[in-house]
Amino acid sequence: MFPRASKTASLLAAAVLVLAACTPADPAGGDKTIKVAYQKTDSFTALDTMLQEAKKEFEAANQGVTVELQPIQANDDDYGTKLALALRSPSTAPDVFYEDTFKVRSDVDAGYLLNLDSRLASWGDWATFDNAAKEAGKADDGGTYAVPLGTDTRAIWYNKKVFEAAGVGLPWHPSSWQDILDTARKIKAANPDVIPFNMYAGKGTGEGTVMQGFYELLYGTGASLYDQDSKKWVVGSAGFKDSLTFLDTLYEEHLAVPPAEALDPNVWKKVFGEWFPKAKLGATVEGSYAPSFWQDGGSYAWPGYAQEMGVAPFPTQNGAAPGKVSMSGGWTLAVGAETKQPDLAFNFLTTALNAKNSLAFTVASSQIAVRADVAADPGYQSANPFVKDVSGLVSVTRFRPATSDYPRISAAVQEATEAVITGNRTPEQAAADYDTAVAGIVGGDKTIRK
């Protein structure tokens, strides 16, 4: 408990330093300032670049208005914590902010987001946005509170050199979980120094654990996390236990990284920056944005990635139709409910997400386009050699349950995976613990056994 309390205090102090030391609310009759909070890391600078450009455009078109960019240096989980702390007070709440799609509904319930319906109705560009992507910005009341920047899919990324050295035929298209295990064992037998198959697990990698790992397994069994018909959380499913058993096998046979390394929140940096470029890793489940790390200007620029890497869909458990599964998420821009200048804040949002800026951001971050004009642009279609493969997974992709209690359910799933890969619980015990945790979070009457 003590380390967690210390971390929270540290995050609060950081949030105050970053967000409270800002220009005060718009003084009546004086110059106007729009505060924009967003994530920036050493390996994720595309959003900062896009917002810097939008700031120039907006200030040139709106004399007397200053856009104050407030980048928050943090990983996804810590960014969410810092943003949540800032949103709690009108004195620190930003006017526009970067919002993960899975937080939209819970933050609307908390009263942090402004309803954008009336403003979107008069924004001509809104018609170019994909209808499915628009859903990510909606709340339980049907209103839209956030505008999507892009979306993504997940697939298996593999190193061709490692596979060829192990005698695995290319291109590789596993048709079942057994195919994955067989291939991983073959790679391990050929070179024990190579990590055959990385799959995120545990609490350290947060949403990465579920989005790039557990959910591909779970949905590939035919089970689900949430039953849309009954509006209840699923417990007791065989698919949940089977998914944990797969992770148990992967880690027990040393086909994945050692558990201690898997629990490192920054393990993904080794995946992109070290293991793949140096042919020390066979394969991993990762997002369609993977090329953004390796392309020219990326955090781990790797000129040979287009020739040395391959991508394959993640298979369903036993090859049942449709044979492959993927997960999609994405981020949005939202306007704060406490903004004193809602029209200016919304107008900045539309500048940031106009066609030119959206194209630049989508290409630089290897996102899947959500605007029709961006998707049709030759610059987007030729951005990297994997655009067609990862975009094709949209047809089988799944989304996280869009409910306000989802973040706590996700944390319970992450805990279950950690308990298994560290050997503290068997898959059956960890699944039972998860069932108990879910009932404690939402109430037993909001769970369903299936």
VEXNUDO-713076 format. One record per residue (C-alpha): chain; residue in one letter; residue number from 1; x, y, z. Coordinates in Angstrom, 2 decimals. Layout:
chain | resn | resi | x | y | z
A | a | NUM | X | Y | Z
...
***
This chain:
chain | resn | resi | x | y | z
A | m | 1 | 0.00 | 0.00 | 0.00
A | f | 2 | 2.79 | 2.44 | 0.84
A | p | 3 | 4.45 | 2.47 | -2.59
A | r | 4 | 1.04 | 2.91 | -4.26
A | a | 5 | 0.23 | 5.86 | -1.95
A | s | 6 | 3.61 | 7.41 | -2.67
A | k | 7 | 3.07 | 7.04 | -6.41
A | t | 8 | -0.32 | 8.72 | -6.21
A | a | 9 | 1.14 | 11.63 | -4.27
A | s | 10 | 3.91 | 11.94 | -6.81
A | l | 11 | 1.46 | 11.95 | -9.71
A | l | 12 | -0.67 | 14.59 | -7.99
A | a | 13 | 2.38 | 16.80 | -7.50
A | a | 14 | 3.36 | 16.33 | -11.14
A | a | 15 | -0.14 | 17.15 | -12.32
A | v | 16 | -0.17 | 20.32 | -10.26
A | l | 17 | 3.21 | 21.38 | -11.62
A | v | 18 | 2.21 | 20.72 | -15.20
A | l | 19 | -1.39 | 21.85 | -15.20
A | a | 20 | -1.88 | 24.26 | -12.31
A | a | 21 | 1.10 | 26.41 | -13.25
A | c | 22 | -0.83 | 27.61 | -16.25
A | t | 23 | -2.39 | 30.76 | -17.36
A | p | 24 | -5.45 | 31.54 | -15.20
A | a | 25 | -8.92 | 31.33 | -16.66
A | d | 26 | -9.70 | 33.83 | -19.34
A | p | 27 | -9.75 | 37.31 | -17.80
A | a | 28 | -12.88 | 39.18 | -18.79
A | g | 29 | -12.18 | 41.43 | -21.72
A | g | 30 | -8.51 | 40.39 | -21.99
A | d | 31 | -6.58 | 38.05 | -24.24
A | k | 32 | -7.96 | 34.55 | -24.36
A | t | 33 | -6.01 | 31.37 | -23.69
A | i | 34 | -6.95 | 27.80 | -24.64
A | k | 35 | -5.19 | 25.17 | -22.54
A | v | 36 | -4.54 | 21.86 | -24.30
A | a | 37 | -3.37 | 18.80 | -22.32
A | y | 38 | -2.01 | 15.73 | -24.06
A | q | 39 | 0.47 | 12.89 | -23.84
A | k | 40 | 4.02 | 13.11 | -25.10
A | t | 41 | 6.80 | 10.59 | -24.57
A | d | 42 | 10.24 | 9.98 | -26.00
A | s | 43 | 8.67 | 7.43 | -28.35
A | f | 44 | 5.40 | 9.25 | -29.04
A | t | 45 | 5.88 | 12.73 | -30.45
A | a | 46 | 3.47 | 12.65 | -33.40
A | l | 47 | 0.64 | 14.26 | -31.42
A | d | 48 | 2.90 | 17.02 | -30.11
A | t | 49 | 4.03 | 17.77 | -33.67
A | m | 50 | 0.45 | 17.89 | -34.92
A | l | 51 | -0.73 | 20.14 | -32.07
A | q | 52 | 2.22 | 22.49 | -32.54
A | e | 53 | 1.13 | 22.92 | -36.16
A | a | 54 | -2.51 | 23.40 | -35.15
A | k | 55 | -1.48 | 26.03 | -32.61
A | k | 56 | 0.26 | 28.06 | -35.37
A | e | 57 | -2.78 | 27.81 | -37.65
A | f | 58 | -5.28 | 28.66 | -34.94
A | e | 59 | -3.40 | 31.63 | -33.46
A | a | 60 | -2.85 | 33.09 | -36.95
A | a | 61 | -6.58 | 32.86 | -37.64
A | n | 62 | -7.67 | 34.09 | -34.19
A | q | 63 | -5.77 | 37.20 | -33.20
A | g | 64 | -5.60 | 37.70 | -29.43
A | v | 65 | -6.03 | 34.00 | -28.69
A | t | 66 | -3.15 | 31.98 | -27.27
A | v | 67 | -3.04 | 28.19 | -27.39
A | e | 68 | -1.10 | 26.94 | -24.39
A | l | 69 | 0.13 | 23.41 | -25.06
A | q | 70 | 0.64 | 21.31 | -21.94
A | p | 71 | 2.36 | 18.04 | -22.86
A | i | 72 | 2.33 | 15.46 | -20.07
A | q | 73 | 5.35 | 13.18 | -20.07
A | a | 74 | 3.93 | 9.85 | -18.96
A | n | 75 | 3.00 | 6.38 | -20.13
A | d | 76 | -0.66 | 5.63 | -20.89
A | d | 77 | -1.69 | 4.69 | -17.34
A | d | 78 | 0.14 | 7.55 | -15.61
A | y | 79 | -1.16 | 10.00 | -18.21
A | g | 80 | -4.71 | 8.91 | -17.40
A | t | 81 | -4.07 | 9.39 | -13.68
A | k | 82 | -2.57 | 12.85 | -14.11
A | l | 83 | -5.37 | 13.95 | -16.44
A | a | 84 | -8.01 | 12.68 | -14.01
A | l | 85 | -6.43 | 14.67 | -11.18
A | a | 86 | -6.39 | 17.81 | -13.31
A | l | 87 | -10.02 | 17.38 | -14.39
A | r | 88 | -11.24 | 17.30 | -10.80
A | s | 89 | -10.76 | 21.06 | -10.33
A | p | 90 | -11.94 | 23.88 | -12.61
A | s | 91 | -8.69 | 25.69 | -11.82
A | t | 92 | -6.57 | 22.94 | -13.39
A | a | 93 | -8.97 | 21.41 | -15.94
A | p | 94 | -7.72 | 21.89 | -19.53
A | d | 95 | -10.03 | 23.30 | -22.22
A | v | 96 | -9.10 | 20.57 | -24.73
A | f | 97 | -7.49 | 17.25 | -23.92
A | y | 98 | -6.35 | 13.89 | -25.29
A | e | 99 | -8.71 | 11.18 | -24.08
A | d | 100 | -8.50 | 7.39 | -24.40
A | t | 101 | -11.70 | 5.97 | -25.89
A | f | 102 | -12.20 | 3.55 | -22.99
A | k | 103 | -12.30 | 6.49 | -20.55
A | v | 104 | -14.93 | 8.53 | -22.44
A | r | 105 | -18.03 | 7.08 | -20.77
A | s | 106 | -16.67 | 7.09 | -17.24
A | d | 107 | -15.42 | 10.67 | -17.65
A | v | 108 | -18.79 | 11.77 | -19.06
A | d | 109 | -20.43 | 10.21 | -16.02
A | a | 110 | -18.00 | 12.19 | -13.84
A | g | 111 | -19.04 | 15.41 | -15.60
A | y | 112 | -15.65 | 16.15 | -17.17
A | l | 113 | -16.58 | 16.28 | -20.89
A | l | 114 | -18.65 | 18.81 | -22.82
A | n | 115 | -21.45 | 17.53 | -25.06
A | l | 116 | -20.43 | 18.39 | -28.64
A | d | 117 | -23.64 | 17.50 | -30.52
A | s | 118 | -24.76 | 21.02 | -31.47
A | r | 119 | -21.27 | 22.07 | -32.54
A | l | 120 | -20.56 | 18.90 | -34.53
A | a | 121 | -23.83 | 19.39 | -36.42
A | s | 122 | -22.45 | 22.54 | -38.00
A | w | 123 | -18.93 | 21.20 | -38.68
A | g | 124 | -18.84 | 20.07 | -42.31
A | d | 125 | -15.83 | 17.76 | -41.80
A | w | 126 | -17.80 | 15.59 | -39.36
A | a | 127 | -19.48 | 13.83 | -42.30
A | t | 128 | -16.10 | 12.47 | -43.43
A | f | 129 | -15.57 | 10.54 | -40.17
A | d | 130 | -16.23 | 6.80 | -40.13
A | n | 131 | -19.51 | 5.99 | -38.38
A | a | 132 | -18.00 | 3.13 | -36.33
A | a | 133 | -15.22 | 5.41 | -35.14
A | k | 134 | -17.77 | 8.03 | -34.11
A | e | 135 | -19.28 | 5.53 | -31.67
A | a | 136 | -16.09 | 5.68 | -29.58
A | g | 137 | -16.87 | 9.27 | -28.63
A | k | 138 | -20.44 | 8.62 | -27.50
A | a | 139 | -21.80 | 8.29 | -23.96
A | d | 140 | -24.71 | 6.32 | -22.53
A | d | 141 | -27.09 | 9.21 | -23.31
A | g | 142 | -26.30 | 8.85 | -27.03
A | g | 143 | -24.55 | 12.19 | -27.21
A | t | 144 | -21.07 | 12.70 | -28.65
A | y | 145 | -18.43 | 14.02 | -26.27
A | a | 146 | -15.16 | 13.31 | -28.08
A | v | 147 | -13.81 | 13.23 | -31.64
A | p | 148 | -11.61 | 10.31 | -32.77
A | l | 149 | -8.03 | 10.93 | -33.89
A | g | 150 | -7.65 | 7.48 | -35.42
A | t | 151 | -8.05 | 3.85 | -34.60
A | d | 152 | -5.91 | 0.73 | -34.72
A | t | 153 | -5.95 | -3.06 | -34.92
A | r | 154 | -3.79 | -5.76 | -33.32
A | a | 155 | -1.87 | -8.53 | -35.05
A | i | 156 | 1.14 | -10.81 | -34.64
A | w | 157 | 4.36 | -9.10 | -35.71
A | y | 158 | 7.20 | -11.53 | -36.41
A | n | 159 | 10.87 | -11.40 | -37.37
A | k | 160 | 11.49 | -13.26 | -40.64
A | k | 161 | 15.18 | -13.87 | -39.87
A | v | 162 | 14.32 | -15.65 | -36.63
A | f | 163 | 11.63 | -17.72 | -38.32
A | e | 164 | 13.88 | -18.67 | -41.27
A | a | 165 | 16.70 | -19.70 | -38.91
A | a | 166 | 14.24 | -22.02 | -37.15
A | g | 167 | 12.98 | -23.49 | -40.42
A | v | 168 | 9.52 | -21.97 | -40.17
A | g | 169 | 7.87 | -21.46 | -43.56
A | l | 170 | 7.07 | -17.93 | -44.68
A | p | 171 | 4.77 | -16.13 | -44.88
A | w | 172 | 3.58 | -17.40 | -41.53
A | h | 173 | -0.17 | -17.71 | -40.96
A | p | 174 | -0.95 | -19.61 | -37.74
A | s | 175 | -4.40 | -21.17 | -37.84
A | s | 176 | -4.79 | -22.00 | -34.14
A | w | 177 | -3.23 | -21.47 | -30.71
A | q | 178 | -1.52 | -24.84 | -31.15
A | d | 179 | 0.22 | -23.50 | -34.27
A | i | 180 | 1.60 | -20.63 | -32.19
A | l | 181 | 2.90 | -22.95 | -29.48
A | d | 182 | 4.40 | -25.38 | -32.01
A | t | 183 | 6.20 | -22.54 | -33.78
A | a | 184 | 7.46 | -21.06 | -30.52
A | r | 185 | 8.83 | -24.45 | -29.43
A | k | 186 | 10.56 | -24.84 | -32.81
A | i | 187 | 12.23 | -21.43 | -32.45
A | k | 188 | 13.34 | -22.24 | -28.91
A | a | 189 | 14.82 | -25.54 | -30.04
A | a | 190 | 16.72 | -23.84 | -32.88
A | n | 191 | 18.11 | -21.02 | -30.74
A | p | 192 | 17.58 | -21.03 | -26.93
A | d | 193 | 18.89 | -17.44 | -26.74
A | v | 194 | 15.91 | -16.10 | -28.70
A | i | 195 | 12.58 | -15.19 | -27.06
A | p | 196 | 10.13 | -17.18 | -29.22
A | f | 197 | 6.82 | -15.42 | -28.56
A | n | 198 | 6.18 | -12.37 | -26.37
A | m | 199 | 2.69 | -11.83 | -25.01
A | y | 200 | 2.12 | -9.02 | -22.52
A | a | 201 | 0.76 | -10.03 | -19.12
A | g | 202 | 0.49 | -8.60 | -15.63
A | k | 203 | -0.33 | -5.17 | -14.26
A | g | 204 | 2.90 | -3.47 | -15.37
A | t | 205 | 1.86 | -3.07 | -18.97
A | g | 206 | -1.68 | -1.99 | -18.04
A | e | 207 | -4.08 | -1.87 | -20.99
A | g | 208 | -1.31 | -3.32 | -23.16
A | t | 209 | -1.78 | -6.59 | -21.30
A | v | 210 | -5.41 | -6.92 | -22.29
A | m | 211 | -5.42 | -5.19 | -25.69
A | q | 212 | -2.26 | -6.86 | -26.99
A | g | 213 | -2.73 | -10.29 | -25.51
A | f | 214 | -5.54 | -11.48 | -23.29
A | y | 215 | -8.51 | -10.18 | -25.30
A | e | 216 | -7.21 | -11.76 | -28.53
A | l | 217 | -7.18 | -15.05 | -26.64
A | l | 218 | -10.54 | -14.58 | -24.93
A | y | 219 | -12.50 | -13.49 | -28.00
A | g | 220 | -10.78 | -16.21 | -30.02
A | t | 221 | -12.46 | -18.82 | -27.80
A | g | 222 | -15.94 | -17.49 | -28.60
A | a | 223 | -16.35 | -16.17 | -25.06
A | s | 224 | -16.69 | -12.51 | -24.19
A | l | 225 | -15.96 | -10.16 | -21.34
A | y | 226 | -19.39 | -8.48 | -21.34
A | d | 227 | -22.78 | -9.76 | -22.46
A | q | 228 | -24.36 | -7.02 | -24.55
A | d | 229 | -27.84 | -8.55 | -24.49
A | s | 230 | -28.17 | -8.79 | -20.71
A | k | 231 | -25.82 | -5.84 | -20.02
A | k | 232 | -23.96 | -8.01 | -17.53
A | w | 233 | -20.31 | -9.01 | -17.04
A | v | 234 | -19.51 | -12.60 | -17.93
A | v | 235 | -18.00 | -14.83 | -15.23
A | g | 236 | -17.21 | -18.52 | -15.08
A | s | 237 | -16.52 | -18.93 | -18.80
A | a | 238 | -14.38 | -21.79 | -20.09
A | g | 239 | -12.82 | -19.34 | -22.53
A | f | 240 | -11.47 | -17.19 | -19.70
A | k | 241 | -9.78 | -20.21 | -18.10
A | d | 242 | -8.48 | -21.45 | -21.47
A | s | 243 | -6.93 | -18.04 | -22.14
A | l | 244 | -5.13 | -18.08 | -18.79
A | t | 245 | -4.00 | -21.64 | -19.48
A | f | 246 | -2.43 | -20.55 | -22.78
A | l | 247 | -0.47 | -17.84 | -20.96
A | d | 248 | 0.52 | -20.36 | -18.30
A | t | 249 | 1.91 | -22.69 | -20.98
A | l | 250 | 3.77 | -19.89 | -22.74
A | y | 251 | 5.49 | -18.69 | -19.58
A | e | 252 | 5.92 | -22.12 | -17.92
A | e | 253 | 7.79 | -23.46 | -20.96
A | h | 254 | 9.94 | -20.30 | -21.14
A | l | 255 | 8.59 | -19.48 | -24.58
A | a | 256 | 7.94 | -15.89 | -23.45
A | v | 257 | 10.11 | -13.44 | -21.50
A | p | 258 | 10.84 | -14.20 | -17.82
A | p | 259 | 7.94 | -13.04 | -15.59
A | a | 260 | 10.08 | -10.40 | -13.89
A | e | 261 | 10.77 | -8.80 | -17.26
A | a | 262 | 7.13 | -9.13 | -18.35
A | l | 263 | 6.06 | -7.08 | -15.30
A | d | 264 | 8.31 | -4.18 | -16.32
A | p | 265 | 6.03 | -1.36 | -17.61
A | n | 266 | 8.71 | -0.49 | -20.18
A | v | 267 | 9.19 | -3.98 | -21.59
A | w | 268 | 7.60 | -2.82 | -24.85
A | k | 269 | 10.59 | -0.52 | -25.44
A | k | 270 | 12.83 | -3.58 | -25.60
A | v | 271 | 10.40 | -5.24 | -28.00
A | f | 272 | 10.51 | -2.37 | -30.48
A | g | 273 | 13.95 | -0.90 | -29.83
A | e | 274 | 16.14 | -3.91 | -29.13
A | w | 275 | 14.75 | -7.40 | -29.49
A | f | 276 | 13.16 | -7.17 | -32.94
A | p | 277 | 15.93 | -5.11 | -34.63
A | k | 278 | 18.58 | -7.46 | -33.20
A | a | 279 | 16.65 | -10.64 | -34.09
A | k | 280 | 16.33 | -11.63 | -30.44
A | l | 281 | 12.55 | -11.99 | -30.56
A | g | 282 | 10.47 | -14.26 | -32.76
A | a | 283 | 7.03 | -12.68 | -32.51
A | t | 284 | 4.71 | -10.57 | -30.39
A | v | 285 | 1.13 | -9.33 | -30.42
A | e | 286 | 1.15 | -5.60 | -31.06
A | g | 287 | -0.77 | -2.77 | -32.61
A | s | 288 | -1.01 | -1.60 | -36.21
A | y | 289 | 1.01 | 1.39 | -35.08
A | a | 290 | 4.16 | -0.75 | -34.76
A | p | 291 | 5.82 | 0.63 | -37.94
A | s | 292 | 5.69 | 4.16 | -36.47
A | f | 293 | 8.51 | 3.18 | -34.11
A | w | 294 | 10.74 | 1.88 | -36.92
A | q | 295 | 10.10 | 4.21 | -39.83
A | d | 296 | 12.31 | 7.18 | -40.59
A | g | 297 | 11.96 | 9.67 | -37.72
A | g | 298 | 10.53 | 7.03 | -35.36
A | s | 299 | 11.86 | 6.42 | -31.85
A | y | 300 | 13.67 | 3.26 | -32.92
A | a | 301 | 14.38 | 3.97 | -36.60
A | w | 302 | 15.22 | 0.68 | -38.32
A | p | 303 | 15.78 | 0.97 | -42.10
A | g | 304 | 15.42 | -2.78 | -42.65
A | y | 305 | 12.11 | -3.28 | -40.83
A | a | 306 | 10.01 | -3.46 | -44.01
A | q | 307 | 12.08 | -6.40 | -45.30
A | e | 308 | 12.75 | -8.19 | -42.01
A | m | 309 | 9.32 | -8.00 | -40.37
A | g | 310 | 6.11 | -9.81 | -41.22
A | v | 311 | 2.57 | -9.53 | -39.89
A | a | 312 | -0.12 | -12.18 | -39.41
A | p | 313 | -3.63 | -12.19 | -37.94
A | f | 314 | -4.02 | -13.68 | -34.46
A | p | 315 | -5.91 | -16.98 | -34.92
A | t | 316 | -9.00 | -18.13 | -33.07
A | q | 317 | -8.42 | -20.89 | -30.52
A | n | 318 | -9.01 | -23.88 | -32.82
A | g | 319 | -9.41 | -22.14 | -36.15
A | a | 320 | -13.18 | -21.61 | -35.89
A | a | 321 | -14.71 | -18.98 | -38.17
A | p | 322 | -13.83 | -16.27 | -38.88
A | g | 323 | -10.40 | -17.74 | -38.16
A | k | 324 | -8.81 | -14.57 | -36.85
A | v | 325 | -9.41 | -11.96 | -34.18
A | s | 326 | -8.23 | -8.44 | -33.47
A | m | 327 | -8.82 | -5.63 | -31.02
A | s | 328 | -9.26 | -1.92 | -31.71
A | g | 329 | -8.97 | 1.09 | -29.51
A | g | 330 | -7.97 | 4.62 | -30.23
A | w | 331 | -7.77 | 8.07 | -28.78
A | t | 332 | -9.84 | 11.21 | -29.10
A | l | 333 | -9.78 | 14.92 | -28.48
A | a | 334 | -12.41 | 16.22 | -26.06
A | v | 335 | -13.49 | 19.61 | -24.71
A | g | 336 | -13.61 | 20.09 | -20.96
A | a | 337 | -17.01 | 20.66 | -19.37
A | e | 338 | -15.48 | 23.40 | -17.22
A | t | 339 | -14.10 | 25.45 | -20.11
A | k | 340 | -15.03 | 29.12 | -20.01
A | q | 341 | -14.64 | 29.33 | -23.79
A | p | 342 | -16.44 | 26.35 | -25.30
A | d | 343 | -16.67 | 27.77 | -28.82
A | l | 344 | -12.98 | 28.63 | -29.01
A | a | 345 | -12.04 | 25.27 | -27.53
A | f | 346 | -14.17 | 23.39 | -30.06
A | n | 347 | -12.82 | 25.50 | -32.93
A | f | 348 | -9.28 | 24.59 | -31.89
A | l | 349 | -10.28 | 20.93 | -31.84
A | t | 350 | -11.55 | 21.20 | -35.43
A | t | 351 | -8.31 | 22.89 | -36.50
A | a | 352 | -6.26 | 20.12 | -34.94
A | l | 353 | -8.37 | 17.47 | -36.69
A | n | 354 | -8.74 | 19.07 | -40.11
A | a | 355 | -7.78 | 16.98 | -43.16
A | k | 356 | -4.19 | 18.22 | -43.37
A | n | 357 | -3.34 | 17.74 | -39.71
A | s | 358 | -5.19 | 14.42 | -39.50
A | l | 359 | -3.24 | 13.06 | -42.47
A | a | 360 | 0.09 | 14.09 | -40.98
A | f | 361 | -0.75 | 12.56 | -37.59
A | t | 362 | -2.19 | 9.35 | -39.05
A | v | 363 | 0.88 | 8.71 | -41.20
A | a | 364 | 3.41 | 9.66 | -38.52
A | s | 365 | 1.78 | 7.44 | -35.88
A | s | 366 | 0.77 | 4.58 | -38.24
A | q | 367 | -2.88 | 4.92 | -37.24
A | i | 368 | -5.80 | 3.56 | -39.23
A | a | 369 | -7.59 | 6.53 | -40.78
A | v | 370 | -11.06 | 7.50 | -39.50
A | r | 371 | -11.62 | 10.26 | -42.08
A | a | 372 | -12.62 | 9.13 | -45.61
A | d | 373 | -10.48 | 11.80 | -47.26
A | v | 374 | -7.41 | 10.73 | -45.28
A | a | 375 | -8.04 | 7.03 | -46.01
A | a | 376 | -8.16 | 7.82 | -49.74
A | d | 377 | -4.97 | 9.87 | -49.75
A | p | 378 | -2.00 | 8.24 | -51.58
A | g | 379 | 0.31 | 9.42 | -48.81
A | y | 380 | -1.66 | 7.35 | -46.28
A | q | 381 | -1.95 | 4.27 | -48.47
A | s | 382 | 1.81 | 4.16 | -49.10
A | a | 383 | 2.88 | 5.16 | -45.59
A | n | 384 | 4.28 | 1.69 | -44.79
A | p | 385 | 4.13 | -1.79 | -46.40
A | f | 386 | 1.71 | -3.14 | -43.78
A | v | 387 | -1.18 | -0.65 | -44.13
A | k | 388 | -3.29 | -3.07 | -46.20
A | d | 389 | -2.73 | -6.04 | -43.84
A | v | 390 | -3.59 | -4.25 | -40.61
A | s | 391 | -6.47 | -2.27 | -42.14
A | g | 392 | -8.01 | -5.57 | -43.30
A | l | 393 | -8.37 | -6.68 | -39.69
A | v | 394 | -11.06 | -4.06 | -39.13
A | s | 395 | -13.55 | -6.63 | -40.46
A | v | 396 | -12.93 | -8.96 | -37.48
A | t | 397 | -11.95 | -6.49 | -34.81
A | r | 398 | -13.55 | -6.17 | -31.38
A | f | 399 | -13.84 | -3.21 | -29.01
A | r | 400 | -13.66 | -2.99 | -25.25
A | p | 401 | -17.00 | -2.73 | -23.43
A | a | 402 | -17.94 | 0.94 | -23.40
A | t | 403 | -19.08 | 1.14 | -19.79
A | s | 404 | -18.01 | 3.36 | -16.93
A | d | 405 | -16.89 | 0.39 | -14.80
A | y | 406 | -14.71 | -1.12 | -17.54
A | p | 407 | -11.38 | 0.32 | -16.24
A | r | 408 | -11.77 | -1.59 | -12.94
A | i | 409 | -12.74 | -4.79 | -14.76
A | s | 410 | -9.65 | -4.43 | -16.94
A | a | 411 | -7.49 | -4.11 | -13.83
A | a | 412 | -8.99 | -7.36 | -12.50
A | v | 413 | -8.11 | -9.15 | -15.76
A | q | 414 | -4.55 | -7.84 | -15.56
A | e | 415 | -4.28 | -9.13 | -11.98
A | a | 416 | -5.45 | -12.58 | -13.09
A | t | 417 | -2.77 | -12.78 | -15.80
A | e | 418 | -0.09 | -11.66 | -13.37
A | a | 419 | -1.12 | -14.27 | -10.81
A | v | 420 | -0.77 | -16.99 | -13.46
A | i | 421 | 2.54 | -16.03 | -15.10
A | t | 422 | 4.22 | -15.58 | -11.69
A | g | 423 | 2.99 | -19.01 | -10.59
A | n | 424 | 1.08 | -17.62 | -7.63
A | r | 425 | -2.25 | -19.05 | -8.85
A | t | 426 | -3.31 | -21.76 | -11.26
A | p | 427 | -5.47 | -20.67 | -14.21
A | e | 428 | -8.53 | -22.11 | -12.43
A | q | 429 | -7.75 | -20.27 | -9.19
A | a | 430 | -7.00 | -16.99 | -10.98
A | a | 431 | -10.25 | -17.28 | -12.95
A | a | 432 | -12.20 | -17.84 | -9.72
A | d | 433 | -10.47 | -14.82 | -8.15
A | y | 434 | -11.47 | -12.77 | -11.18
A | d | 435 | -15.10 | -13.84 | -10.84
A | t | 436 | -15.09 | -12.74 | -7.20
A | a | 437 | -13.45 | -9.44 | -8.08
A | v | 438 | -16.01 | -8.67 | -10.80
A | a | 439 | -18.93 | -9.36 | -8.45
A | g | 440 | -17.32 | -7.02 | -5.93
A | i | 441 | -16.92 | -4.27 | -8.52
A | v | 442 | -20.34 | -4.32 | -10.21
A | g | 443 | -22.46 | -6.43 | -7.83
A | g | 444 | -23.42 | -10.06 | -8.24
A | d | 445 | -26.71 | -9.15 | -9.95
A | k | 446 | -24.76 | -7.57 | -12.79
A | t | 447 | -22.81 | -10.72 | -13.64
A | i | 448 | -23.84 | -13.66 | -15.78
A | r | 449 | -22.33 | -17.15 | -15.94
A | k | 450 | -21.86 | -18.43 | -19.48
***
